[in-house]
């Protein structure tokens, strides 16, 4: 068994899909013990937004659990742009597994995310001059990699070039300008080192160490063979905003949260039920529908979390009420919040629609196909199906019903 510890659901799913690409079975778990018949077990600690001490405790517990389950190799999945308490989590994992060195390769060059001369670039631009600078929780306000990472009290943290020797102890961030560089770093990995980083790093490690068949990501099924689906778009990223706009141009009904939730925390049960009923009625004649916050970007972290909670609560009502069998969730926090609303504990990785876009299946008698991706990634171009003429969501009418329900 290979173990993976990820700090959010989309990262865990992305790694599971990489394993599927290599022909090995994979699952994502949130608690409990992994199945011993699964080749790749990805534990979501949901720790990116936690304080360093609590995040470290969760990672240490996950590492202990994977060791007890018989994992022969444990990989630490980090955010590709180093958001969250990365240093604290690496320290915890190093101490739990008795390692003094870790090679950290977060860059994903296929997405234009590279590290050169100690600085982080996204498609050639310094990261603090991109959309990542406006992240509501972890704004990337510098391109200096060491400033993106918190200082370690236990180990030295260094950025290394490929031609530099590894020191005896520390957290080493490798400079990466291409996929070739990642493979060259993997070739230098020493037996006493932990490996951490992004999906391309894990892919390169699998390619170098396991004799697995490699498959290309599967294309979406034909629209006629798919059940009705909802998209739950809670990310504030530019990619999310563009997708919602594209869906609207394609005639897909867009259902935003009531505008008053931007300044009021109250989303009464009656109001939520009224909106959910409107959505359920719309799904009787529509093949797809988008649920979105639909409000101006919020910089207050607590307000943003509250809106995510309202959105996923509404989505759960619709999934149960309309017996929805296919759900697409955009953004790690949105996906995780929906998993909590649905009380899912274990998800089996079923398909990879594109790098970073994975379809999971929930456990239970009535499984749901749950496709997730990070907010900054793009949906496949063919994810929106041709629209079937039918009822369009009446936003104004729905808002009148919401008010009367209050």
For each residue, the residues with C-beta under 8 A, 3 or more apart:
1: 34 36 38 39 40 41 66 69 70 71 72
2: 19 24 39 40 41 71 72 73 74 75
3: 41 43 63 66 69 71 73 74 75
4: 12 15 16 40 41 42 43 74 75 76 77 202
5: 43 45 59 62 63 66 74 75 76 77 89 93
6: 9 11 12 15 42 43 44 45 77
7: 11 44 45 46 47 48 55 77 78 79 84 89
8: 11 12 44 46 48 79 332 333 336
9: 6 12 13 28 44 46 332 335 336 339 372
10: 13 14 331 332 335 356 372 373 374
11: 6 7 8 14 15 44 77 78 79 199 332 374
12: 4 6 8 9 15 16 28 42 43 44 77
13: 9 10 16 17 28 42 335 347 349 358 360 372
14: 10 11 17 18 77 199 355 356 358 373 374
15: 4 6 11 12 18 19 26 40 42 75 77 199 202
16: 4 12 13 19 20 26 27 28 40 42 349 358 360
17: 13 14 20 21 26 217 349 351 352 355 356 357 358
18: 14 15 21 22 199 202 203 206 352
19: 2 15 16 22 24 25 26 39 40 206 349
20: 16 17 23 24 25 26 215 349 350 351 352 358
21: 17 18 203 214 215 216 217 352
22: 18 19 203 206 207 210 212 213 214 215
23: 20 212 213 214 215
24: 2 19 20 39 40 210 212
25: 19 20 37 38 39 40 349
26: 15 16 17 19 20 38 39 40 41 42 348 349
27: 16 34 35 38 40 41 42 346 347 348 349
28: 9 12 13 16 42 43 44 346 347 349 360
29: 32 34 41 42 43 44 345 346 347
30: 43 44 46 339 344 345 346
31: 345
32: 29 345 346
33: 65 69
34: 1 27 29 38 41 43 66 69
35: 27 38 41
36: 1 69 70
37: 25
38: 1 25 26 27 34 35 41
39: 1 2 19 24 25 26
40: 1 2 4 15 16 19 24 25 26 27
41: 1 2 3 4 26 27 29 34 35 38 66 69 71
42: 4 6 12 13 15 16 26 27 28 29 77
43: 3 4 5 6 12 28 29 30 34 62 65 66
44: 6 7 8 9 11 12 28 29 30 336
45: 5 6 7 55 58 59 62 89
46: 7 8 9 30 50 58 336
47: 7 50 54 55 58 59 84 85 89
48: 7 8 55 79 83 84 85 138 332
49: 84 137 333
50: 46 47 54 55 58 85
51: 54 55 85
52: 55 56 85 87 88 150
53: 56 57 88
54: 47 50 51 57 58
55: 7 45 47 48 50 51 52 58 59 84 85 88 89 92
56: 52 53 59 60 85 88 89 91 92
57: 53 54 60 61 92
58: 45 46 47 50 54 55 61 62
59: 5 45 47 55 56 62 63 76 89 92 93 96
60: 56 57 63 64 92 93 95 96
61: 57 58 64 65
62: 5 43 45 58 59 65 66
63: 3 5 59 60 66 67 74 92 93 96 97
64: 60 61 67 68 96
65: 33 43 61 62 68 69
66: 1 3 5 34 41 43 62 63 69 71 74
67: 63 64 70 71 74 97
68: 64 65
69: 1 3 33 34 36 41 65 66
70: 1 36 67
71: 1 2 3 41 66 67 74
72: 1 2
73: 2 3
74: 2 3 4 5 63 66 67 71 93 97 194
75: 2 3 4 5 15 195 196 202 205
76: 4 5 59 89 90 93 102 194 195 196 197
77: 4 5 6 7 11 12 14 15 42 196 197 198 199 202
78: 7 11 82 84 86 89 90 104 106 196 197 198
79: 7 8 11 48 82 83 84 86 106 198
80: 106 107 108 111 113 197 198 199
81: 106 113 120 122 127 132 140 148
82: 78 79 86 106 120 145 148 149
83: 48 79 86 135 137 138 140
84: 7 47 48 49 55 78 79 89 138
85: 47 48 50 51 52 55 56 88 89 150
86: 78 79 82 83 89 90 104 149 150
87: 52 90 91 149 150 151 152 157 171
88: 52 53 55 56 85 91 92 150
89: 5 7 45 47 55 56 59 76 78 84 85 86 92 93
90: 76 78 86 87 93 94 102 104 152 171 194 196
91: 56 87 88 94 95 152 154 155
92: 55 56 57 59 60 63 88 89 95 96
93: 5 59 60 63 74 76 89 90 96 97 99 102 194 196
94: 90 91 97 98 99 100 101 102 154 155 194
95: 60 91 92 98 154
96: 59 60 63 64 92 93
97: 63 67 74 93 94 194
98: 94 95
99: 93 94 102 192 193 194
100: 94 155 168 169 170 192
101: 94 166 167 168 169 170 171 172 190 192 193 194
102: 76 90 93 94 99 170 171 172 193 194 195 196
103: 166 172 174 185 188 189 193 194 195 196 197
104: 78 86 90 171 172 173 174 196 197
105: 173 174 176 182 185 195 196 197 198 201
106: 78 79 80 81 82 113 115 173 196 197 198 201
107: 80 113 114 115 120 176 182 197 198 200
108: 80 111 113 198 199 200
109: 112 113 114 176 177 178 179 181 182 200
110: 179 200 355
111: 80 108 122 377
112: 109 121 122 123 124
113: 80 81 106 107 108 109 120 121 122 198
114: 107 109 120 121 176 177 178
115: 106 107 118 119 120 121 145 159 173 174 175 176 177
116: 119 121 175 177
117: 175
118: 115 144 145 146 159 175
119: 115 116 126 143 144 145
120: 81 82 107 113 114 115 126 127 140 143 144 145 148
121: 112 113 114 115 116 124 125 126 127 143
122: 81 111 112 113 125 127 130 132
123: 112 130
124: 112 121
125: 121 122 129 130
126: 119 120 121 129 130 143
127: 81 120 121 122 130 132 133 140 143 148
128: 132 133 140 141 142 143
129: 125 126 133 143
130: 122 123 125 126 127 133 140
131: 134 135 237 238 376
132: 81 122 127 128 135 139 140 376
133: 127 128 129 130 139 140 141
134: 131 139 236 297
135: 83 131 132 138 139 140
136: 139 236 297 298 299 301 304
137: 49 83 301 304
138: 48 83 84 135
139: 132 133 134 135 136
140: 81 83 120 127 128 130 132 133 135 143 148
141: 128 133
142: 128 147 148
143: 119 120 121 126 127 128 129 140
144: 118 119 120 147 148
145: 82 115 118 119 120 148 149 159 173
146: 118 149 157 159 173
147: 142 144
148: 81 82 120 127 140 142 144 145
149: 82 86 87 145 146 157 171 173
150: 52 85 86 87 88
151: 87 157
152: 87 90 91 155 156 157 171
153:
154: 91 94 95
155: 91 94 100 152 169 170 171
156: 152 167 169 170 171
157: 87 146 149 151 152 170 171 173
158: 167 170 171 172 173
159: 115 118 145 146 172 173 174 175
160: 164 166 172 173 174 175
161: 164 175
162: 174 175 181 184 185 188
163:
164: 160 161
165:
166: 101 103 160 172 188 190 193
167: 101 156 158 170 172
168: 100 101
169: 100 101 155 156
170: 100 101 102 155 156 157 158 167
171: 87 90 101 102 104 149 152 155 156 157 158
172: 101 102 103 104 158 159 160 166 167
173: 104 105 106 115 145 146 149 157 158 159 160
174: 103 104 105 115 159 160 162 181 185
175: 115 116 117 118 159 160 161 162 181
176: 105 107 109 114 115 181 182 185
177: 109 114 115 116 181
178: 109 114 181 182
179: 109 110 182 183 200 204
180: 183 184
181: 109 162 174 175 176 177 178 184 185
182: 105 107 109 176 178 179 185 186 200 201 204
183: 179 180 186 187 204 207 208
184: 162 180 181 187 188
185: 103 105 162 174 176 181 182 188 189 201
186: 182 183 189 195 201 204 205 208
187: 183 184 208
188: 103 162 166 184 185
189: 103 185 186 193 195 205
190: 101 166 193
191:
192: 99 100 101
193: 99 101 102 103 166 189 190
194: 74 76 90 93 94 97 99 101 102 103
195: 75 76 102 103 105 186 189 201 205
196: 75 76 77 78 90 93 102 103 104 105 106 201
197: 76 77 78 80 103 104 105 106 107 200 201 202
198: 77 78 79 80 105 106 107 108 113 201 202
199: 11 14 15 18 77 80 108 202 203 355 356
200: 107 108 109 110 179 182 197 203 204
201: 105 106 182 185 186 195 196 197 198 204 205
202: 4 15 18 75 77 197 198 199 205 206
203: 18 21 22 199 200 206 207
204: 179 182 183 186 200 201 207 208
205: 75 186 189 195 201 202 208 209
206: 18 19 22 202 203 209 210 212
207: 22 183 203 204 210 214
208: 183 186 187 204 205
209: 205 206
210: 22 24 206 207
211:
212: 22 23 24 206
213: 22 23
214: 21 22 23 207
215: 20 21 22 23 218
216: 21
217: 17 21 352 353 354 355 357
218: 215 351 352 353
219: 353 380 382
220: 226 353 380 382 383
221: 225 226
222: 225 226
223: 226 287 385 386
224:
225: 221 222
226: 220 221 222 223 229 287 326 385
227: 324 325 326
228: 283 286 287 288 289 322 324 325 326
229: 226 287 288 289 324 326 327 328
230: 279 283 288 289 290 291 315 318 319 324 326 327 328
231: 243 247 288 289 290 291 292 327 328 329 330
232: 291 292 311 312 315 327 328 329 330 334 335 338
233: 240 243 244 290 291 292 293 330 331 334
234: 240 292 293 307 308 311 312 329 330 331 333 334 337
235: 239 240 330 331 334 375 376
236: 134 136 240 241 297 298 304 375
237: 131 240 241 331 375 376
238: 131 241 242
239: 235 242 243 375 376 377 378
240: 233 234 235 236 237 243 244 292 330 331 375
241: 236 237 238 244 245
242: 238 239 245 246
243: 231 233 239 240 246 247 330 378 379
244: 233 240 241 247 248 254 290 292 294
245: 241 242 248 249
246: 242 243 249 250 384
247: 231 243 244 250 252 254 288 290 384
248: 244 245 251 252 254
249: 245 246
250: 246 247 384 387
251: 248 387 392
252: 247 248 286 288 289 290 384 387
253: 282 286 289 290 392 393
254: 244 247 248 289 290 292 294 393
255: 275 278 279 282 289 290 291 292 294 393 395 398
256: 259 292 293 294 295 395
257: 261 267 292 293 294 295 307 310 311 314
258: 261 267 271 275 399 402
259: 256 262 295 399
260: 263 264
261: 257 258 264 265 267 295 306 307 310
262: 259 295 296 298 303 307
263: 260
264: 260 261
265: 261 306
266:
267: 257 258 261 271 272 310 313
268: 271 272 405 406
269: 272 273
270: 273 274 405 406
271: 258 267 268 274 275 402 403 405 406
272: 267 268 269 275 276 310 313 314 317
273: 269 270 276 277 317 405
274: 270 271 277 278 398 401 402 404 405
275: 255 258 271 272 278 279 314 398 401 402
276: 272 273 279 280 314 317 318 321
277: 273 274 280 281 321
278: 255 274 275 281 282 393 394 397 398 401
279: 230 255 275 276 282 283 289 291 314 318 322 393
280: 276 277 283 284 318 321 322
281: 277 278 284 391
282: 253 255 278 279 285 286 289 391 392 393
283: 228 230 279 280 286 289 318 322 324
284: 280 281 390 391
285: 282 388 390 391
286: 228 252 253 282 283 289 387 388 390 391
287: 223 226 228 229 385 387 388
288: 228 229 230 231 247 252 384 385 387
289: 228 229 230 231 252 253 254 255 279 282 283 286 393
290: 230 231 233 244 247 252 253 254 255
291: 230 231 232 233 255 279 311 314 315 318
292: 231 232 233 234 240 244 254 255 256 257 311
293: 233 234 256 257 307 308 311
294: 244 254 255 256 257
295: 256 257 259 261 262 298 307
296: 262
297: 134 136 236
298: 136 236 262 295 303 304 307
299: 136 304
300: 303 304
301: 136 137 304 305
302: 305 306
303: 262 298 300 306 307
304: 136 137 236 298 299 300 301 307 308
305: 301 302 308 309 333
306: 261 265 302 303 309 310
307: 234 257 261 262 293 295 298 303 304 310 311
308: 234 293 304 305 311 312 333 334 337
309: 305 306 312 313 337
310: 257 261 267 272 306 307 313 314
311: 232 234 257 291 292 293 307 308 314 315 334 337
312: 232 234 308 309 315 316 334 337 338 340 341
313: 267 272 309 310 316 317 341
314: 257 272 275 276 279 291 310 311 317 318
315: 230 232 291 311 312 318 319 327 338 341
316: 312 313 319 320 338 341 342
317: 272 273 276 313 314 320 321
318: 230 276 279 280 283 291 314 315 321 322 324
319: 230 315 316 322 323 324 327 342 368
320: 316 317 323
321: 276 277 280 317 318
322: 228 279 280 283 318 319
323: 319 320 366
324: 227 228 229 230 283 318 319 327 368
325: 227 228 367 368 369
326: 226 227 228 229 230 368 369 371
327: 229 230 231 232 315 319 324 338 368 369 370 371
328: 229 230 231 232 371 372 379 383
329: 231 232 234 334 335 338 370 371 372 373
330: 231 232 233 234 235 240 243 334 335 372 373 375 379
331: 10 233 234 235 237 240 334 335 374 375
332: 8 9 10 11 48 335 336 372 374 375
333: 8 49 234 305 308 336 337
334: 232 233 234 235 308 311 312 329 330 331 337 338 375
335: 9 10 13 232 329 330 331 332 338 339 370 372
336: 8 9 44 46 332 333 339 340
337: 234 308 309 311 312 333 334 340 341
338: 232 312 315 316 327 329 334 335 341 342 370
339: 9 30 335 336 342 344 347 370
340: 312 336 337 343
341: 312 313 315 316 337 338
342: 316 319 338 339 362 368
343: 340
344: 30 339 347 362 363 370
345: 29 30 31 32 363
346: 27 28 29 30 32 362 363
347: 13 27 28 29 339 344 360 361 362 363 370
348: 26 27 360 361 363
349: 13 16 17 19 20 25 26 27 28 358 359 360
350: 20 359 360 361 369
351: 17 20 218 358 359
352: 17 18 20 21 217 218 355 357 358 359
353: 217 218 219 220 357 358 359 371 380 383
354: 217 357 378 379 380
355: 14 17 110 199 217 352 377
356: 10 14 17 199 373 374 377
357: 17 217 352 353 354 371 372 373 377 379 380
358: 13 14 16 17 20 349 351 352 353 371 372 373
359: 349 350 351 352 353 369 370 371
360: 13 16 28 347 348 349 350 369 370 371 372
361: 347 348 350 367 368 369 370
362: 342 344 346 347 367 368 370
363: 344 345 346 347 348 367
364: 367
365:
366: 323
367: 325 361 362 363 364
368: 319 324 325 326 327 342 361 362
369: 325 326 327 350 359 360 361
370: 327 329 335 338 339 344 347 359 360 361 362
371: 326 327 328 329 353 357 358 359 360
372: 9 10 13 328 329 330 332 335 357 358 360
373: 10 14 329 330 356 357 358 377 379
374: 10 11 14 331 332 356 377
375: 235 236 237 239 240 330 331 332 334
376: 131 132 235 237 239
377: 111 239 355 356 357 373 374
378: 239 243 354
379: 243 328 330 354 357 373 383
380: 219 220 353 354 357 383
381:
382: 219 220
383: 220 328 353 379 380
384: 246 247 250 252 288
385: 223 226 287 288
386: 223
387: 250 251 252 286 287 288
388: 285 286 287
389:
390: 284 285 286
391: 281 282 284 285 286
392: 251 253 282
393: 253 254 255 278 279 282 289 398
394: 278 397 398
395: 255 256 398 399
396: 399 400
397: 278 394 400 401
398: 255 274 275 278 393 394 395 401 402
399: 258 259 395 396 402 403
400: 396 397 403 404
401: 274 275 278 397 398 404 405
402: 258 271 274 275 398 399 405 406
403: 271 399 400 406
404: 274 400 401
405: 268 270 271 273 274 401 402
406: 268 270 271 402 403
